[in-house]
Amino acid sequence: MKLKIGLSAIVAVGLMGGILQAADNIKLSPEEMKKASQIYFDRCAGCHGMLRKGALGPWIRPEPHKDKKGAMHGTKAIGTEALESIIYNGTPGGMPGWGKSGELTKEEVKLMAKFIQLPPVTPPEKSIADMKKSWKVIVPVDKRPKKPETKRNWKNYFGVVLRDVGKIAVIDGDKKEVVSVVPSGFATHILRMSKSGRYMYAIGRDGKAEVIDLWMKEPKVVAEIRTCNDARSIDTSKYKGYEDEYAVVGCYWPPSIVTLKGDTLEPIQLVSTASYTYDTGEFTREARVASIVANHHKPEWVINVKETGQVWLYNYADPRNPGIKMLMAERYLHDGGWDLSKRYFLVAANARNKVVAVDTEKGKVEAIIPTGGTKPHPGRGANVNHPKYGPIWCTGHIGSNDIVCIGTDPKKHKKYAWKVVADIKLPGEGGGNLFVKTHPKCKYIFADRPVNPDRKLQTQIYVIDKNKLKVVKTIKIPDKYLKSKDPKVKVRGPVHFEFNQKGDEVWTSIWGNKLTPTAILVYDANSLKLKKAIEDPRIITPTGKFNVYNTMNDIY
């Protein structure tokens, strides 16, 4: 198995004494430990943490731990058989059934049930010197195009994450053609655009960042760097006078912020995010950067530190000497997006079932709103200018069937500001929603449900009327797009939505497996008719899609 995050170094720390062993006579050979460590990184670390102390998912260390309800948890107390059942079948709270879906074999499920009863091994740190060893400027700036080489409408390109094969597909949104497929880090989490839209930035879960030049006739990676061992977020400088100047990566491990030159990705500054929790003042080494957005009002990045519950306003005007204002917010901060005015940033604190609204003009927490649902997971959310409530922002939930909308206009619609104005129930039991999306020119919000354990609910698109704020239609994915070459490994169904530049089409990915290329389905955003299935043998495990024009302008 090819190691993607330097896990050989991680595992080596724990193997110096030979076979690892827990108190209940659980043993793993070095080969088993190596395999289990890779599976854990690929499938588990994002929710449970590299040190397994929990965040979106619970604590899964061997020793007992008291949760927020006072109950004690520890994997040794749960035992191998019960852990196997959880890993295989998943949970109604949003954990995928890794065995049931065919993504892990029964042997791998058993291996992971044993692995999480062993003490976790602390991964290695990373310095700027370490980063520079991986830094490559593949095409120097002076060798790049001075103007677009293509006659295509490059602002209507879509960057599509090909998650499990470590690639990005660039697709022409006008012609529905794959323009290029470029290498990326493992399991790219997001794509972001520079202020000009020329450059597309990717960040992999292995901490590898790339910049892709969309002005080339065939877009290519022009620079890359490995910033850390695990990452989820990237963005650029967008304030007037700093356009395209800098990029920033938020790391899960080592927990840190890395500032880079925007066109070459040369590392400039490294700042640790290890800090104290906002409420209990407990030191947290694993204080991971969950999401980043570029402030439209100041030369700042809004940086959300998951475990500490802090929002950092990070001033990049002097990147070697950054100014950092820490806002005490809520835990565990995850993903989020701008309101319609682009003054307020709303971020999910999914362990507390709340959303935090940050006023980026005044630099303060404006409100903390209980959502009523379980584990909010908005992606970037969905903005609506509602006839009654005014501007509202909507989020789905992983752990429940709630799509919740919050009023965001304290000036003209003060009565509804920072309150839940609608709780839209998706049909059926349980959660499983990952993304909601809309566009100013579309009358609907679209919601997915790819991690719901019910196969029927998992393979539908949920259509919400923006004025009525209720589900008015479910779209079943045609069976022919859900077939896998291996019948034991199921194609999950639709995940993530993105609109084209005009806002009259909505695209969704059919989330498959590495064995089976799957389609990207293009629907008419208003008639809801399937217009086109983009099928190409290179499109394998497509997930997130990011339209250049919409992403550079924060339209969602």
C-alpha positions in Angstrom: 0.0 0.0 0.0 1.4 3.4 -1.0 1.7 5.7 2.0 0.2 9.1 1.3 1.0 11.2 4.4 4.3 10.0 5.6 2.6 7.4 7.8 5.8 5.3 7.7 7.3 7.9 10.0 4.2 7.9 12.2 4.1 4.1 12.5 7.8 3.8 13.0 7.5 5.7 16.3 5.1 3.0 17.6 7.0 0.0 16.2 10.4 0.6 17.7 9.4 -2.0 20.3 8.0 -4.4 17.8 4.3 -5.5 18.0 2.0 -3.1 19.7 -0.2 -4.6 22.4 -3.2 -3.4 24.4 -4.2 -4.6 27.9 -6.8 -7.0 26.5 -4.2 -9.0 24.6 -4.9 -7.2 21.4 -1.9 -7.5 19.1 -1.1 -6.0 15.7 1.9 -6.9 13.6 3.9 -4.0 12.0 2.2 -4.8 8.7 -1.2 -4.7 10.3 -0.4 -1.5 12.1 0.8 0.1 8.9 -2.4 -0.8 7.1 -4.7 0.2 9.9 -2.9 3.6 10.3 -3.5 4.3 6.6 -7.2 3.3 6.7 -7.6 5.4 9.8 -6.1 8.5 8.1 -8.2 7.9 5.0 -11.5 7.3 6.6 -11.5 8.3 10.3 -9.1 11.0 11.3 -11.2 13.9 9.8 -14.0 13.3 12.3 -12.3 11.7 15.2 -8.9 13.5 15.1 -5.4 12.2 14.6 -5.1 11.7 18.4 -8.6 10.2 18.5 -10.0 12.7 21.0 -13.0 13.4 18.9 -14.6 16.5 17.2 -17.5 15.8 14.8 -17.1 12.2 15.8 -16.7 10.9 19.4 -13.7 10.1 21.5 -12.2 6.7 20.3 -9.2 6.2 22.5 -8.8 3.1 24.7 -9.0 4.9 28.1 -12.3 6.1 29.5 -13.5 9.6 28.8 -16.5 11.5 30.1 -18.7 13.0 27.4 -20.8 16.2 27.7 -23.7 14.2 29.1 -21.5 12.7 31.8 -21.4 9.2 30.2 -18.0 7.4 30.2 -16.6 6.1 26.9 -13.5 4.2 26.0 -12.9 1.7 23.1 -11.5 -1.0 25.4 -14.7 -1.0 27.4 -16.8 -1.2 24.3 -14.9 -4.2 23.0 -14.0 -5.6 19.6 -17.4 -7.1 18.7 -19.4 -4.0 19.3 -16.8 -1.8 17.6 -17.0 -4.1 14.6 -20.7 -3.6 14.4 -20.5 0.2 14.6 -17.7 0.4 11.9 -19.5 -2.0 9.6 -23.1 -0.6 9.9 -22.5 3.0 10.7 -24.8 5.1 12.9 -28.0 7.2 12.5 -25.9 10.2 13.7 -24.1 10.3 10.3 -21.1 7.9 10.6 -21.0 5.9 7.3 -21.3 2.2 7.3 -17.8 1.4 6.0 -18.4 -2.3 5.8 -22.1 -2.1 4.7 -21.1 0.1 1.8 -18.3 -2.3 0.7 -15.5 0.3 1.3 -14.0 -1.9 4.0 -13.9 -5.7 4.0 -14.9 -7.6 7.0 -11.3 -8.3 7.7 -10.5 -4.6 7.5 -13.4 -3.8 9.8 -12.1 -6.3 12.4 -8.6 -4.8 12.0 -9.9 -1.3 12.7 -11.9 -2.5 15.7 -8.7 -3.7 17.2 -6.6 -0.7 16.1 -8.7 1.9 17.9 -8.3 -0.1 21.2 -4.5 0.6 21.0 -3.0 3.9 22.2 -2.7 6.4 19.3 0.7 7.4 18.1 1.5 11.1 17.9 2.3 12.1 14.3 5.4 14.0 13.4 5.7 17.8 13.3 6.6 19.8 10.2 8.8 22.9 9.7 9.2 25.4 6.9 12.5 23.7 6.1 10.5 20.4 5.7 8.0 22.1 3.5 10.7 23.5 1.2 11.9 20.0 0.4 8.6 19.4 -1.4 8.2 22.9 -2.9 8.2 22.9 -6.7 7.7 25.8 -9.2 6.9 23.6 -12.2 6.2 26.6 -14.5 8.0 29.8 -13.6 5.8 32.9 -13.4 7.6 34.6 -16.4 6.9 31.5 -18.5 3.2 31.5 -17.9 0.6 33.1 -20.3 0.2 36.9 -20.2 -3.4 36.4 -21.3 -5.8 33.5 -21.7 -4.5 31.1 -24.4 -7.9 29.4 -24.7 -11.1 30.6 -26.5 -13.2 28.7 -24.0 -15.2 30.5 -21.4 -12.7 29.7 -18.6 -14.8 31.5 -16.0 -17.4 28.8 -16.5 -14.9 26.0 -15.9 -15.7 23.6 -13.1 -13.0 22.1 -10.9 -14.1 18.6 -9.9 -12.4 16.7 -7.1 -11.7 13.1 -8.1 -11.3 12.2 -4.4 -9.8 8.7 -4.1 -7.5 8.9 -7.1 -5.8 12.1 -6.1 -6.7 14.2 -9.2 -8.7 17.3 -10.3 -10.8 17.4 -13.5 -11.2 20.7 -15.1 -14.5 20.7 -17.1 -15.8 23.2 -19.6 -19.2 24.3 -18.2 -20.4 25.5 -21.6 -19.5 22.4 -23.7 -19.6 19.8 -20.9 -16.2 18.5 -21.9 -13.2 17.5 -19.8 -10.5 20.1 -20.6 -7.8 18.5 -18.4 -7.1 16.1 -15.5 -4.3 17.2 -13.2 -2.6 15.4 -10.3 -3.5 16.6 -6.8 -3.0 15.6 -3.2 -4.9 12.7 -1.7 -8.6 13.2 -1.2 -8.6 16.9 -2.1 -11.0 18.6 0.3 -11.8 21.9 -1.4 -10.9 24.1 -4.4 -10.6 27.9 -4.2 -10.0 30.6 -6.8 -7.8 33.6 -6.7 -9.5 37.0 -6.7 -8.9 37.3 -10.5 -10.1 33.7 -11.1 -7.0 32.9 -13.0 -5.6 30.5 -10.5 -7.4 27.5 -9.0 -6.0 26.2 -5.6 -6.4 22.7 -4.3 -5.6 21.3 -0.9 -5.4 17.5 -0.2 -6.0 15.7 3.0 -2.3 14.9 2.9 -1.5 18.6 3.2 -0.3 18.9 -0.4 -1.3 22.2 -2.1 -1.3 23.0 -5.8 -2.0 26.0 -7.9 -3.5 25.4 -11.4 -3.2 28.0 -14.1 -6.6 28.2 -15.9 -5.2 30.6 -18.6 -3.3 27.8 -20.2 -4.8 26.2 -23.2 -4.8 23.0 -21.2 -4.8 23.9 -17.5 -1.9 22.5 -15.6 -0.3 22.5 -12.1 2.3 25.3 -12.1 3.4 25.1 -8.4 3.0 22.7 -5.5 4.1 22.2 -1.9 3.4 19.8 1.0 2.5 22.1 3.8 1.6 19.6 6.5 0.6 15.9 7.0 -3.2 16.6 7.1 -5.2 19.6 5.9 -8.7 20.7 4.9 -8.7 24.4 3.9 -7.0 26.9 1.5 -7.9 30.4 0.4 -6.2 33.5 -1.1 -5.8 37.2 -0.4 -8.8 39.1 -1.9 -8.8 42.5 -0.3 -8.1 45.5 -2.6 -4.4 45.9 -3.2 -3.6 42.3 -2.2 -5.4 40.4 -5.0 -3.7 37.1 -5.8 -0.8 38.1 -3.6 -0.9 35.4 -1.0 -2.4 32.0 -0.3 -3.1 30.4 3.1 -3.4 26.7 4.2 -5.1 25.6 7.4 -3.6 22.4 8.7 -5.1 19.6 10.8 -1.7 18.2 11.6 0.5 19.8 12.7 -2.3 22.2 13.7 -1.1 25.4 12.0 -1.6 28.2 9.5 0.8 28.4 6.6 1.1 31.6 4.5 2.4 31.2 1.0 3.2 33.3 -2.0 0.1 33.2 -4.2 1.7 32.5 -7.6 4.5 30.2 -6.5 3.4 28.7 -3.1 6.7 29.7 -1.6 6.2 29.4 2.2 6.4 32.7 4.0 5.2 32.1 7.6 4.1 29.3 9.9 1.9 29.8 12.9 0.8 27.1 15.4 -2.9 27.1 16.3 -2.4 25.0 19.5 -4.2 27.0 22.2 -6.6 26.9 25.1 -10.3 26.1 24.7 -12.5 29.2 24.8 -14.7 27.8 27.6 -12.7 25.6 30.0 -9.2 27.0 29.3 -7.8 23.5 28.6 -4.7 23.4 26.5 -5.3 21.6 23.2 -2.4 20.5 21.0 -4.7 19.2 18.3 -6.4 22.5 17.6 -7.1 22.0 13.9 -8.0 24.7 11.3 -11.3 23.6 9.9 -12.2 26.4 7.4 -10.9 29.7 6.1 -12.5 32.5 4.1 -11.1 35.8 2.9 -12.6 38.9 4.5 -14.0 41.3 1.9 -13.6 44.4 4.2 -10.0 44.1 5.5 -6.7 42.3 4.5 -7.8 39.4 6.8 -8.5 35.7 6.7 -11.3 34.4 8.9 -9.8 31.2 10.3 -11.9 28.8 12.3 -10.0 26.7 14.9 -12.0 23.5 15.5 -11.2 22.2 19.0 -10.6 25.4 20.8 -13.8 27.1 19.6 -11.9 30.2 18.5 -12.3 32.3 15.3 -9.0 34.0 14.4 -9.1 37.2 12.4 -5.6 36.9 10.8 -4.3 40.1 9.2 -1.9 39.3 6.3 -0.9 42.9 5.4 2.5 42.1 6.8 2.6 38.3 6.5 5.9 37.8 8.3 4.4 39.7 11.3 0.7 38.8 11.2 -1.8 40.4 13.5 -4.2 37.9 15.1 -7.4 38.7 16.9 -8.9 35.7 18.7 -12.7 35.6 19.0 -14.1 33.3 21.6 -16.9 31.4 19.9 -18.1 27.8 20.3 -17.0 24.2 19.7 -16.3 22.4 17.4 -16.0 24.9 14.6 -16.3 23.3 11.2 -17.4 24.7 7.8 -19.4 27.7 6.9 -19.9 30.6 4.4 -20.9 34.2 3.9 -24.4 35.7 4.2 -25.8 37.6 1.2 -24.2 40.9 2.3 -20.8 39.3 2.7 -20.4 41.1 6.0 -21.3 38.2 8.3 -19.6 34.8 8.2 -21.6 31.9 9.6 -19.8 28.8 10.8 -21.1 25.5 12.3 -20.1 24.6 15.8 -21.3 21.1 15.2 -20.5 19.5 18.6 -22.9 22.0 20.2 -25.5 22.1 17.5 -25.0 25.8 17.0 -24.0 28.3 14.3 -21.7 31.2 15.1 -22.2 34.5 13.2 -19.1 36.7 12.9 -19.3 40.4 12.0 -16.2 40.8 9.9 -16.5 44.6 9.6 -16.5 45.1 13.4 -14.4 42.1 14.2 -16.7 40.5 16.8 -19.0 37.5 17.3 -22.4 38.9 16.4 -24.5 35.9 17.6 -24.5 32.2 18.5 -27.6 30.5 17.3 -28.9 27.0 18.4 -30.0 25.2 15.2 -32.4 22.6 16.7 -30.8 20.0 14.5 -27.9 17.6 15.2 -24.4 18.3 13.8 -24.9 21.2 11.4 -22.8 20.7 8.2 -23.5 23.6 5.8 -20.6 23.3 3.4 -20.7 27.0 2.5 -24.5 27.1 3.1 -27.3 28.5 0.9 -28.3 32.2 0.8 -31.9 33.2 0.0 -33.5 36.6 -0.1 -36.9 35.6 1.3 -40.1 37.7 0.8 -41.0 37.6 4.5 -37.8 37.0 6.4 -35.4 39.0 4.2 -31.8 37.6 3.7 -31.5 34.1 5.3 -28.7 31.5 5.3 -29.5 27.8 5.4 -27.6 24.7 6.7 -28.2 21.0 6.7 -27.2 18.5 9.4 -25.3 15.2 9.3 -27.1 13.8 12.4 -30.7 14.8 11.7 -33.1 15.5 8.9 -33.2 19.2 9.5 -32.5 21.9 6.9 -32.4 25.1 9.1 -32.6 28.7 7.8 -31.4 31.6 9.9 -32.2 35.3 9.5 -29.1 37.4 8.7 -30.3 41.0 8.3 -30.2 43.0 11.6 -31.0 46.3 9.9 -34.1 45.9 7.8 -35.4 42.6 9.3 -34.3 42.9 12.9 -37.2 40.8 14.1 -35.8 37.7 12.4 -32.1 38.4 12.7 -30.0 35.6 14.2 -33.0 33.4 14.7 -34.1 30.1 13.1 -36.9 31.2 10.8 -37.5 27.8 9.2 -36.8 24.1 10.1 -37.4 22.1 6.9 -37.7 18.4 7.5 -36.2 16.1 4.9 -38.4 13.0 4.4 -37.5 9.7 6.2 -35.5 9.1 9.3 -32.0 10.2 10.2 -29.5 12.7 8.8 -26.8 12.2 6.3 -26.9 15.6 4.6 -23.5 17.0 3.7 -24.3 20.0 1.4 -27.0 22.5 0.5 -26.7 24.9 -2.4 -28.7 27.5 -4.3 -28.1 30.5 -6.7 -29.7 33.9 -6.8 -31.3 33.1 -10.2 -32.7 29.7 -9.1 -36.0 29.3 -7.1 -34.8 26.1 -5.3 -32.3 25.0 -2.7 -30.8 21.5 -3.4 -29.8 19.1 -0.6 -28.0 15.7 -0.7 -27.9 12.9 1.8 -25.0 10.6 0.9 -24.2 9.3 4.3 -27.7 8.3 5.3 -27.7 4.5 5.9 -31.0 4.1 4.0 -30.3 3.3 0.4 -33.4 5.0 -0.9 -32.7 8.2 1.0 -29.1 8.1 0.1 -29.7 8.1 -3.6 -32.1 11.0 -3.9 -31.8 14.8 -4.4 -34.0 16.9 -2.2 -35.5 20.0 -3.8 -36.6 22.9 -1.5 -38.8 25.8 -2.6 -37.0 29.0 -1.5 -40.2 30.9 -0.8 -42.3 28.1 0.7 -39.2 26.8 2.6 -40.3 23.2 2.3 -39.4 20.1 0.2 -41.4 20.2 -2.9 -39.8 17.3 -4.9 -37.3 14.5 -4.5 -35.4 13.4 -7.6 -34.4 9.8 -7.8 -31.1 9.1 -9.5 -31.6 6.7 -12.4 -30.4 3.2 -11.6 -28.0 3.1 -14.6 -25.8 5.8 -12.9 -25.7 3.8 -9.6 -24.1 0.6 -10.9 -20.7 -0.6 -9.8 -18.3 -3.0 -11.5 -18.0 -4.7 -8.1 -21.5 -5.5 -6.8 -20.1 -5.7 -3.2 -19.0 -2.0 -3.4 -22.0 0.3 -3.8 -22.1 3.7 -5.5 -23.2 6.1 -2.8 -25.3 8.4 -5.0 -25.4 12.2 -5.4 -23.1 14.4 -3.4 -22.5 18.2 -3.5 -24.1 20.7 -5.8 -22.7 23.6 -7.9 -24.3 26.0 -10.3 -22.9 27.1 -13.7 -22.0 30.8 -14.2 -25.5 31.7 -15.5 -27.2 30.0 -12.6 -29.6 28.0 -14.8 -27.9 24.6 -14.3 -27.1 22.6 -11.2 -24.5 19.9 -11.2 -24.2 17.0 -8.8 -21.6 14.2 -8.6 -22.4 10.5 -8.4 -20.0 9.4 -5.6 -18.6 6.1 -6.6 -15.6 4.0 -5.8 -12.1 3.6 -7.3 -13.3 0.6 -9.5 -16.0 2.4 -11.3 -16.1 5.7 -13.2 -19.3 7.6 -12.4 -21.2 10.4 -13.9 -21.6 14.1 -13.2 -25.3 14.9 -13.7 -26.4 18.3 -15.0 -30.0 19.3 -14.3 -31.9 22.3 -15.5 -32.0 24.3 -12.2 -35.7 25.4 -12.7 -37.4 22.6 -14.7 -35.4 20.0 -12.8 -35.0 17.9 -15.9 -31.8 16.0 -16.4 -30.0 17.8 -19.3 -26.7 15.9 -19.5 -24.7 13.1 -17.9 -21.0 13.9 -18.2 -19.3 10.5 -18.5 -15.6 10.0 -19.0 -13.4 7.1 -18.0 -11.2 9.5 -16.1 -14.0 10.7 -13.8 -13.5 8.4 -10.8 -14.9 9.2 -7.4 -16.1 12.7 -8.3 -17.2 14.7 -5.2 -16.9 18.5 -4.8 -17.4 20.8 -7.8 -16.4 24.4 -7.9 -17.4 26.8 -10.6 -14.7 29.4 -11.3 -17.0 32.4 -11.5 -19.2 31.5 -8.5 -16.3 30.6 -6.3 -14.2 33.7 -7.0 -17.4 35.8 -6.2 -18.6 33.8 -3.2 -22.0 33.0 -4.8 -23.9 30.3 -3.0 
